[in-house]
């Protein structure tokens, strides 16, 4: 059929799991930022940057994939990913205020 548009949505089975993976990535990034901020660990500048990029990539990924996974069999994973993302935001604010 010419001129018809098919509306497609991401598969909710994998988007929930992707949200959980991205949330875990943000948690790992937060742990890395805490490690280089609160301790005497002093890695090379390139490692600092590479590890710190896990936080925004993880947060954006969890928030973008999470809502698509809420309406299907991956709901539990989507809620996990979104919860991890929210916890990372709160922990990052606390980290910033403690070590500023």
PyMOL commands that set and color helices and strands:
alter all, ss='L'
color gray80, all
select helices_A, chain A and resi 12-38+45-69+75-98
alter helices_A, ss='H'
color red, helices_A
deselect
rebuild
show_as cartoon
